[in-house]
Amino acid sequence: MNILVVTGMRAEKIVRESVGDAATVEVVNAGVAAFIRPEHLEGLNLHEYDLVLVPGLVSGDFTGLEERVGVPVRKGSKHAVDLGLVIELADTLEFSHSTPACELIASKTRERAFETMSKLEESADQAFSLGALKIGGSSRMKVMAEVVAAETLTDPKLEEIIHLYVFEGADIIDLGISLGADADDVSRVIQVARRACEVPISIDTLEPDLLALGVGEGVDLLLSLNGKNMDTIGPLAHETDTPCVIIPDLDHQKSETAVIESLEKNIDAAREHGIKRIIADPILNPPCDGLAESLVRYAEFHREHPEIPLFCGVGNVSELLDVDSTGVNGLLAGIGSELGASILFTPEFSDKNRGSIRELTTASQMMQLSLDRESPPKDLGIDLLELKEKRRRPFETPPEEFTPARPIKSWRLDPAGSVRISITERTIENGKIKEGVIIAEHRNGVVVGRNTCQILTTLIEEGCVSLLDHAGYLGRELTRAELALRLGRSYNQDDEF
């Protein structure tokens, strides 16, 4: 296509660098590209082009100009650094009068990614299935979400947590059972979980009596079988064809070789009892406590037993590492994919680990797409970038003449009154997710919403703000509250963020 890119004077350099030889660049008499209007293009010879791209942030209506010249005049990207990608995809993209091209590309790429994943999962082979859920083989790594100490929770609280975990993308709900739990506790939480969701349910305990109860209640998966409970549970699991996660007999004094030997011994015992659907857990160790050695253990086991699905306890690392879980989970999912992991297991026990289910679900999807493309997991249409940028925007240079900002000497209390700002947490109501909101409380009333601009505008319209400096302060605090909602963080007015 013969494409013309129109820009303003200040953005000329970066636009030309981004576009290169792929399109013609015209600089019109407008300092800021976003301020370009149709009249700025009147003197240009647009007829020789197949497509004219104006900046994605322009607000003017270019449809009249388009009709007069008979050439599409559409929005390009919001930022000049993205123009190269936009032009590269111009033959496959229907540009818009209202939506910036970069947003169209992101939307279509994401849509295409999910379509591809659906087809890949549908055609994937498997070691076995839990209902309709494929486990192992070439299927996507599944995310198992643990409800820690499930028996200590009330029925409503347990239901709420399960609803939230399923909403975040959990493929399997694991009911973690504490030491000292009794049969009534276990029976109750299994029944609650069955009512709360339709995904497979597992029970996690070493107690043979409680595992046996889980078999009787019809759970879909048992965690964890070893040499101490195998003789009791093995025959029951065989009779009901209940899949089992097999672990080594844990002993921190054992060598790496001994751990593998113990795991293989327990798997052999499970097979002797007639258990057919087996998942192996070589045990992922925390950092500074054998993490690297355990990864080698996974690799060696998978090399020797490629047909057995592997269980990877990602939470053993993310919960014991004070690093943002997004990167940790993404990296461990990538490592798990190479090691042949079939199940990624995590609780969301600590506050710093909240969101791990969603992160692992996205990471698992990324690895599935990456393996299909036979390329690293980047530029897939989905990602885990939350704070870092994929492409940094250009920075401004200060003008030669400027007024330096002056320190604040004193605050004036707004005669219209003060505003108290807080946020609510995401919750479950009647089985549906209720997103958190910003609460702005004033003596004239309370304004609730999720958008800074809308809340501030409403406060002004309701007579809650009368000073410009108060409006500026509220804009800052409301923006911090909105960011806290988006990032799943807590928020306190005037505290450091």
SVG drawing of the C-alpha trace seen along z (x, -y; Angstrom):
<svg xmlns="http://www.w3.org/2000/svg" viewBox="-27 -32 50 87">
<polyline fill="none" stroke="black" stroke-width="0.4" points="0.0,0.0 1.1,-3.6 0.6,-5.2 0.9,-8.8 1.6,-9.4 0.7,-12.9 2.3,-14.3 3.1,-17.6 6.4,-19.4 7.4,-18.2 7.0,-14.5 8.6,-14.6 11.9,-13.0 10.5,-10.0 7.8,-9.5 10.4,-9.4 12.5,-7.0 9.6,-4.7 8.2,-4.7 11.5,-4.5 11.0,-3.8 7.6,-2.0 5.5,-5.1 5.7,-8.8 5.7,-11.3 4.2,-14.8 4.7,-17.4 1.9,-19.9 1.8,-23.3 0.8,-22.0 3.2,-21.8 1.5,-18.9 0.4,-16.0 -2.8,-15.4 -4.0,-18.9 -4.0,-18.3 -7.4,-19.1 -8.8,-18.4 -7.9,-21.9 -4.2,-21.1 -4.4,-18.5 -6.2,-20.7 -3.0,-21.7 -1.7,-18.1 -2.0,-16.0 -3.8,-13.0 -5.2,-11.5 -2.0,-9.6 -2.2,-7.5 -4.1,-4.4 -4.4,-5.4 -3.8,-8.5 -3.0,-7.9 -3.4,-10.8 -2.3,-10.6 -4.3,-8.2 -4.9,-10.9 -6.6,-13.5 -10.1,-14.5 -11.2,-16.0 -13.7,-14.5 -11.9,-13.6 -14.8,-11.8 -15.7,-14.9 -12.2,-15.2 -12.1,-11.5 -15.3,-11.7 -14.0,-14.7 -10.6,-13.2 -11.9,-9.6 -9.0,-8.2 -9.4,-6.6 -8.2,-9.0 -8.0,-7.0 -6.4,-7.0 -2.9,-5.6 -1.3,-4.7 -1.5,-6.9 2.3,-6.9 4.8,-7.4 7.0,-4.4 4.1,-2.0 3.8,-3.3 6.2,-0.8 4.1,2.1 0.9,0.4 2.2,0.0 3.6,3.5 0.1,4.8 -1.7,2.3 -2.7,4.9 -4.5,7.0 -6.1,4.3 -9.3,2.3 -8.4,-1.1 -10.9,-3.2 -12.2,-6.8 -12.5,-6.6 -10.2,-3.9 -6.4,-4.3 -4.7,-1.6 -2.6,-0.3 -5.7,0.5 -7.2,2.3 -4.1,4.3 -4.0,5.3 -7.6,6.3 -7.4,8.4 -4.1,10.0 -5.5,10.9 -8.7,12.3 -6.6,14.3 -4.5,15.7 -7.5,17.0 -8.9,18.6 -5.6,20.3 -5.4,21.6 -8.9,23.0 -8.0,24.9 -4.7,26.1 -6.4,27.4 -9.2,29.1 -6.7,31.0 -4.2,31.7 -3.5,35.3 -3.6,36.1 -2.4,38.6 -5.9,38.7 -8.8,36.4 -10.7,35.1 -14.1,34.9 -13.7,32.6 -10.3,31.2 -7.3,32.7 -4.2,33.5 -0.8,34.0 0.2,34.8 0.4,31.8 -2.5,30.0 -2.0,26.7 -0.6,26.7 -3.5,26.5 -3.6,24.3 -4.6,25.8 -5.6,23.3 -5.3,24.3 -7.8,23.2 -5.5,23.3 -7.0,24.8 -10.4,25.1 -12.0,26.7 -11.4,23.6 -13.6,21.4 -17.3,20.9 -19.5,22.1 -20.1,18.6 -16.4,17.7 -15.3,20.9 -17.8,20.4 -16.6,16.8 -13.0,17.9 -13.8,20.7 -15.9,18.4 -13.0,15.9 -10.4,18.6 -12.5,19.9 -13.1,16.3 -9.3,15.8 -8.9,18.9 -8.3,21.9 -8.8,25.2 -8.9,27.2 -9.9,26.3 -7.7,28.0 -9.1,28.2 -6.1,28.0 -6.9,29.8 -5.0,28.9 -3.6,31.3 -6.3,32.1 -9.3,31.7 -11.9,34.4 -14.2,36.3 -17.1,33.9 -14.9,31.0 -13.7,32.7 -17.2,33.9 -18.6,30.4 -15.9,28.6 -16.2,31.1 -20.0,30.6 -19.6,26.8 -17.0,26.9 -19.3,29.1 -22.1,26.5 -19.8,23.6 -18.2,24.7 -18.2,27.1 -14.4,27.5 -12.7,30.6 -12.1,30.8 -9.1,32.2 -8.4,32.9 -4.9,32.3 -3.9,34.3 -1.6,37.1 -4.1,38.6 -5.3,41.9 -8.7,41.7 -9.4,38.3 -8.2,39.3 -10.5,42.3 -13.4,40.0 -12.5,37.9 -12.8,40.9 -16.1,41.7 -17.3,38.1 -16.3,38.5 -13.5,36.0 -11.8,35.8 -8.2,36.0 -6.2,37.0 -3.2,35.2 -0.9,36.7 -0.1,40.4 3.2,41.8 4.5,44.8 2.6,44.1 -0.9,44.0 -0.5,46.0 -1.7,49.3 -4.9,47.8 -5.8,45.5 -4.4,47.5 -7.2,50.1 -9.9,47.4 -8.3,45.2 -8.2,48.2 -11.8,49.2 -13.1,45.7 -10.5,44.9 -9.6,41.7 -6.5,40.0 -3.7,39.5 -0.7,37.2 2.2,39.3 5.0,37.8 8.3,39.1 8.5,40.0 9.8,36.6 13.1,36.6 15.3,33.6 18.3,35.7 17.9,37.7 20.1,37.2 18.6,36.0 19.0,39.6 17.1,41.0 14.2,38.5 13.8,39.7 14.1,43.4 11.5,42.8 9.1,41.2 9.5,44.0 9.1,46.6 5.8,45.0 4.6,44.8 5.4,48.5 3.4,49.2 0.5,47.2 0.5,49.2 0.6,52.4 -2.6,51.3 -4.1,50.8 -4.0,46.9 -3.9,45.9 -4.2,42.2 -1.0,41.0 0.5,37.5 4.1,37.3 5.3,34.6 9.1,34.5 8.7,31.6 9.8,28.1 12.1,26.6 12.2,23.0 15.1,20.6 18.2,21.1 16.9,24.5 17.5,26.6 15.5,24.9 18.1,25.5 18.6,29.1 14.9,29.7 14.6,28.4 17.2,30.9 15.2,33.5 12.1,32.6 14.1,32.7 15.6,36.1 12.3,37.6 10.5,36.3 13.3,37.6 12.8,41.1 9.0,41.0 7.7,38.6 4.3,40.3 3.6,39.4 2.1,35.9 4.1,33.7 2.8,31.7 4.7,28.4 4.2,26.6 4.9,23.1 3.7,21.7 6.7,23.3 8.7,20.6 6.4,17.6 5.2,17.7 8.7,17.9 10.2,15.1 9.7,11.4 9.5,10.6 6.4,9.5 4.6,12.7 3.9,11.7 7.5,12.2 8.1,15.2 5.0,17.0 5.7,16.2 9.2,17.4 8.3,20.6 5.5,21.4 8.1,21.1 10.5,23.4 7.6,25.8 6.7,25.9 10.3,27.0 10.3,29.5 7.0,31.1 4.8,29.9 1.1,30.6 -0.3,28.9 0.9,25.6 -0.1,25.5 -0.5,22.4 -2.2,21.0 -2.9,17.3 -2.0,17.5 0.0,14.3 -1.1,10.8 1.9,10.4 0.9,13.6 -2.7,12.5 -3.3,12.7 -1.1,15.7 -3.9,17.8 -4.6,15.3 -0.9,14.8 -0.2,18.5 -3.3,19.0 -2.0,16.3 1.5,17.6 0.3,21.1 -1.6,19.8 1.5,17.9 3.6,21.0 1.1,23.0 1.2,20.3 4.9,20.1 5.3,23.8 3.0,23.7 4.9,20.9 8.3,22.4 9.5,19.0 10.0,17.3 6.8,16.2 6.7,12.6 4.4,10.6 1.7,13.2 -1.3,10.9 -1.4,11.7 1.2,10.9 2.0,10.3 3.3,6.8 1.8,4.7 4.3,2.1 7.0,2.3 6.5,1.1 7.1,3.2 8.1,0.0 9.0,-3.1 7.4,-6.4 9.7,-9.3 10.5,-11.8 10.0,-15.5 12.9,-18.0 12.2,-21.1 11.8,-24.4 14.5,-27.1 12.2,-29.4 10.1,-28.0 8.9,-28.8 10.3,-26.5 7.7,-24.9 7.5,-26.6 7.3,-24.7 4.0,-24.7 3.9,-27.2 0.6,-26.2 -2.6,-24.4 -5.9,-26.1 -9.0,-24.3 -11.6,-24.3 -14.7,-26.2 -16.8,-23.7 -15.4,-21.0 -13.0,-18.1 -13.3,-14.8 -12.3,-11.4 -11.1,-8.9 -11.0,-5.1 -11.4,-2.0 -13.3,1.3 -12.1,4.8 -13.3,7.0 -15.9,9.4 -18.4,12.1 -22.1,11.5 -24.6,14.1 -21.9,16.0 -20.8,12.9 -17.7,10.8 -18.2,7.3 -15.3,5.2 -13.8,2.8 -14.7,-0.9 -13.4,-4.3 -15.5,-6.0 -15.3,-9.8 -17.1,-10.9 -18.2,-14.6 -20.6,-16.3 -22.9,-16.8 -23.0,-13.1 -20.9,-10.2 -19.7,-9.6 -18.8,-6.1 -17.1,-5.0 -13.9,-3.5 -12.9,-6.4 -10.9,-9.4 -12.3,-11.9 -15.9,-10.9 -15.6,-11.1 -13.9,-14.4 -16.3,-15.9 -19.2,-14.7 -17.7,-16.2 -17.3,-19.6 -20.9,-19.4 -22.2,-18.6 -20.5,-21.6 -17.9,-19.7 -14.9,-21.5 -14.4,-25.3 -10.6,-25.8 -8.3,-24.9 -5.6,-23.6 -8.2,-21.3 -9.3,-20.1 -5.7,-19.4 -5.1,-17.5 -8.2,-15.4 -7.1,-14.6 -3.8,-13.2 -5.4,-11.2 -8.2,-9.8 -5.7,-8.7 -3.6,-6.9 -6.8,-5.2 -7.7,-4.1 -4.2,-2.7 -4.5,-0.8 -7.8,0.8 -6.1,1.8 -3.1,3.3 -5.0,5.0 -3.2,3.0 -4.4,1.4 -4.8,-2.4 -4.7,-5.0 -5.3,-8.7 -2.0,-10.7 0.2,-7.6 3.1,-6.8 2.0,-4.6"/>
</svg>
